[in-house]
C-alpha cells in the first residue's frame, strides 16, 4: 500500500466521515453611498438586468464652463446662457430631465433644472432614472413637486436622506450593478459624463484577434475622453487601431494612447458633443466584440 493511500484510509478500513461544509452566505446587495463620484454611486441603484447606464454630472459641467454659481435662483438669462453653453460644448449624455418643466418648478416649487447635481438613466433589461439634487435644495419642495406629478417627476420616489428622486431603481434586497466585479475598474472617476455598458458592440474587427469584452465605460471631460475596458488587456493597441478606420470617430476623438496594464485608452476630445453622440449611438469601434 502506498503512503498516499494510507493517508486517505482510516484505521478501520472505512472512509473517515467528512465534516459538513459550512454554509456560504451570499453577499448582501451593496447599498447606495452618495459620497463617491456619480458613476460609482449610481451603480447600487441600477438593477442587475440593465445593460447601459448614462451619467451626466452637471456640477462638473458647470465647473468646466466656469458657471458653477448658476442655480434656479439665478436670473433667467443666466440660466439660459448655461444651458446654451452646455448644449453647444459639453458631452451631455443626458440633457437635463427637468428642463421641460423648469419654469413651472422654479415658480411654484422653488427649485429647477439648474439645481440638479447629477442625473443618470439606465436601460436594457431594466429601465429607470436617478436625479441627485444639490445640497441647497429643500427636499420638501421636491416632494411636493413629485406628489403633484410635475412633468417627468410623475411616478418618481423621493429619498430625502440621500437627496435623490428615483424611478425604477433596484430595491434594497435586489441584485444591482455595484456587485458586479467587471465594473469595479470602470467607474468612480471625475468626469462631466460617463457612459457604461455591460457587453460589447457589434462590428467588424476584420482579422484582428481581440479578447472578449465583458463591459466598458467612457468618461468625458471638456478636453479628454478615457475609455476603460478592464485591467490587464493585451488587445488595447489593436482596439485603438480600429478607431482610425472610421473618419467620423477620428473627427471627435484624436491622439489615442493605450495603456494595456490598466485597460485604458485616452483621447483628446476634439468635439465633445459629437463624441457623446457616438457613444449614445454605440459607434465606438474600440468596444467591438471579439470575432
C-alpha positions in Angstrom: 0.0 0.0 0.0 1.4 3.4 -0.9 1.9 6.2 1.5 -0.7 8.2 -0.3 -3.4 5.6 0.1 -2.5 5.2 3.8 -3.1 8.9 4.3 -6.6 8.6 2.7 -7.8 5.5 4.6 -9.0 5.2 8.2 -7.6 2.5 10.6 -10.8 0.5 10.4 -10.7 0.4 6.6 -13.8 2.5 6.3 -13.6 6.1 4.9 -13.4 8.7 7.6 -16.6 10.7 7.9 -16.4 14.1 6.3 -17.4 17.1 8.3 -20.2 19.1 6.7 -19.0 22.1 4.7 -20.1 25.4 6.3 -22.9 27.2 4.5 -21.7 30.0 2.4 -23.8 33.1 2.9 -24.4 35.1 -0.2 -23.2 38.7 0.0 -25.9 41.2 0.5 -26.6 43.7 -2.2 -24.4 46.8 -2.0 -26.3 49.8 -0.7 -26.2 53.3 -2.1 -23.3 55.5 -0.9 -23.5 59.1 -2.3 -20.0 60.1 -1.2 -18.3 58.8 -4.3 -18.2 60.0 -7.9 -21.7 59.8 -9.6 -20.6 57.0 -11.9 -19.7 54.8 -8.9 -22.5 55.9 -6.6 -25.3 55.2 -9.0 -24.4 51.5 -9.5 -26.1 50.5 -6.3 -29.4 51.8 -7.7 -29.2 50.1 -11.1 -31.0 46.7 -11.3 -28.7 43.9 -12.5 -30.7 43.2 -15.7 -29.9 46.7 -17.1 -27.3 46.9 -19.8 -26.5 50.6 -20.2 -26.1 53.5 -17.8 -25.7 57.1 -18.8 -24.5 59.6 -16.1 -24.2 63.4 -16.5 -22.5 65.3 -13.7 -24.0 68.8 -14.0 -21.9 70.1 -11.1 -18.8 69.2 -13.1 -20.2 70.6 -16.4 -20.9 73.9 -14.6 -17.4 74.0 -13.2 -15.8 73.3 -16.5 -17.8 76.0 -18.2 -16.9 78.5 -15.4 -20.6 78.7 -14.5 -20.8 76.8 -11.2 -22.7 79.6 -9.5 -25.8 79.1 -11.7 -28.8 77.8 -9.8 -32.5 78.1 -10.0 -32.2 81.3 -8.1 -30.1 82.9 -10.9 -31.6 85.3 -13.3 -33.4 83.6 -16.2 -30.9 84.9 -18.8 -28.0 83.4 -16.7 -29.8 80.0 -16.6 -30.4 80.2 -20.3 -26.8 81.0 -21.0 -25.7 78.0 -19.1 -27.9 75.6 -21.0 -26.9 77.1 -24.3 -23.2 76.7 -23.5 -23.8 73.1 -22.2 -25.7 72.1 -25.3 -23.1 73.6 -27.6 -19.9 72.4 -25.9 -20.4 69.8 -23.2 -20.6 66.0 -23.6 -24.1 65.7 -22.3 -25.2 62.1 -22.2 -28.4 63.2 -20.6 -29.7 66.6 -21.3 -31.5 67.6 -18.1 -34.6 65.7 -17.2 -36.2 68.7 -15.5 -35.6 71.2 -18.3 -39.0 70.9 -20.0 -40.7 71.9 -16.7 -38.1 74.2 -15.4 -40.2 77.4 -15.4 -43.0 75.8 -13.5 -40.7 74.2 -11.0 -38.9 77.4 -10.2 -42.0 79.5 -9.9 -44.2 77.0 -8.0 -41.8 74.8 -6.0 -38.6 76.8 -5.6 -36.1 74.6 -7.4 -35.4 73.7 -11.0 -33.2 72.0 -13.6 -30.1 74.1 -12.5 -30.3 72.5 -9.1 -29.6 69.0 -10.3 -26.1 68.0 -9.2 -26.1 64.9 -11.4 -28.5 62.6 -13.1 -28.5 59.2 -14.6 -30.6 56.9 -16.8 -30.4 53.2 -17.3 -31.9 50.9 -19.9 -31.8 47.4 -21.3 -33.3 44.6 -19.2 -34.5 47.3 -16.7 -35.0 51.0 -17.2 -35.3 54.0 -14.9 -33.6 57.2 -13.8 -32.0 59.0 -10.9 -31.8 62.7 -10.0 -29.4 63.9 -7.3 -30.3 67.4 -6.0 -27.8 69.9 -4.8 -27.4 70.3 -1.0 -29.0 73.7 -1.1 -32.4 72.3 -2.3 -35.2 71.9 0.2 -36.3 68.3 -0.3 -39.8 69.0 1.0 -40.2 71.2 -2.1 -39.0 68.4 -4.3 -41.5 66.0 -2.6 -44.4 68.4 -3.3 -43.4 68.6 -7.0 -43.2 64.8 -7.2 -46.6 64.4 -5.5 -48.1 66.9 -7.9 -46.8 64.8 -10.8 -45.0 67.6 -12.5 -43.8 66.5 -15.9 -41.0 63.8 -15.8 -41.2 63.7 -12.0 -44.5 61.9 -12.2 -44.1 58.4 -10.8 -40.8 59.2 -9.1 -40.0 58.5 -5.5 -38.2 60.8 -3.2 -35.3 59.6 -1.0 -34.8 62.7 1.0 -32.0 61.3 3.2 -29.9 60.8 0.0 -31.2 63.9 -1.8 -32.5 61.7 -4.6 -35.5 61.3 -6.8 -35.6 57.9 -8.4 -37.7 55.7 -10.7 -37.3 52.0 -11.5 -34.2 51.6 -9.3 -33.2 48.3 -7.6 -34.9 47.6 -4.3 -32.5 47.2 -1.3 -32.8 43.4 -1.4 -32.3 43.1 -5.2 -29.0 42.4 -7.0 -27.6 45.6 -8.5 -24.6 46.8 -10.6 -22.5 47.6 -7.6 -22.0 43.9 -7.0 -20.6 43.2 -10.5 -16.8 42.7 -10.4 -16.3 43.5 -14.1 -17.4 47.1 -13.4 -15.0 47.8 -10.5 -12.2 49.4 -12.6 -14.5 51.2 -15.0 -16.2 53.8 -12.8 -15.6 56.3 -10.0 -13.5 58.8 -11.9 -14.3 62.5 -12.1 -15.9 63.4 -15.4 -18.6 65.6 -16.9 -20.4 62.5 -18.2 -19.8 58.7 -18.1 -21.2 56.0 -20.5 -21.2 52.5 -19.1 -22.3 49.4 -20.9 -22.2 45.7 -20.0 -21.2 43.8 -23.1 -19.6 44.8 -26.4 -20.7 46.4 -29.6 -21.5 44.7 -33.0 -18.8 45.5 -35.5 -16.2 44.1 -37.9 -12.7 43.8 -36.5 -11.5 42.0 -39.6 -8.7 39.6 -39.0 -7.6 41.2 -35.7 -7.7 38.9 -32.8 -9.4 40.6 -29.9 -10.1 39.4 -26.3 -13.7 39.1 -25.2 -15.1 42.3 -23.7 -17.4 42.0 -20.7 -18.1 45.7 -20.2 -16.6 49.1 -20.9 -17.0 52.7 -20.0 -16.1 56.1 -21.5 -15.6 59.1 -19.2 -15.8 62.5 -20.9 -14.4 65.9 -19.7 -14.2 69.1 -21.7 -10.9 68.2 -23.4 -10.3 64.4 -22.7 -12.2 61.1 -23.1 -11.0 58.0 -21.3 -12.3 54.6 -22.4 -11.9 51.8 -19.8 -12.2 48.2 -20.9 -10.9 46.3 -17.9 -7.4 45.7 -16.5 -4.5 43.8 -18.0 -5.7 43.6 -21.6 -3.4 42.5 -24.4 -5.6 43.8 -27.2 -5.6 47.6 -26.4 -3.4 48.6 -29.3 -5.4 46.6 -31.8 -8.6 48.1 -30.5 -7.1 51.6 -30.6 -6.1 51.0 -34.3 -9.8 50.4 -35.2 -10.6 54.0 -34.3 -8.6 55.4 -37.2 -10.5 53.4 -39.7 -13.7 55.5 -39.1 -13.4 59.2 -40.0 -16.4 60.2 -38.0 -14.8 58.9 -34.9 -11.4 60.4 -35.7 -13.1 63.8 -36.1 -14.3 63.7 -32.5 -11.6 61.7 -30.7 -7.9 62.1 -31.6 -4.4 61.3 -30.4 -5.3 58.0 -28.8 -3.0 56.4 -26.3 -3.4 52.9 -24.9 -2.3 51.5 -21.6 -2.7 47.7 -21.5 -1.9 47.3 -17.8 -4.9 49.5 -16.8 -7.1 48.8 -19.8 -7.4 52.5 -20.6 -7.4 54.3 -23.9 -7.1 58.0 -23.7 -8.2 60.5 -26.3 -8.0 64.2 -26.9 -11.6 65.4 -27.2 -12.0 67.5 -30.4 -15.8 67.7 -30.4 -17.4 66.8 -27.0 -20.9 66.9 -28.4 -20.2 64.6 -31.4 -18.2 62.2 -29.1 -21.1 61.9 -26.7 -23.4 61.2 -29.6 -21.1 58.5 -30.9 -21.3 56.8 -27.5 -25.1 57.1 -27.4 -25.3 55.6 -30.9 -22.9 52.8 -29.9 -20.5 53.7 -32.7 -17.2 53.4 -30.8 -15.0 50.8 -32.7 -12.7 50.1 -29.8 -15.6 48.4 -28.0 -16.5 45.9 -30.7 -17.0 42.2 -29.8 -14.3 39.7 -30.4 -14.6 37.8 -33.7 
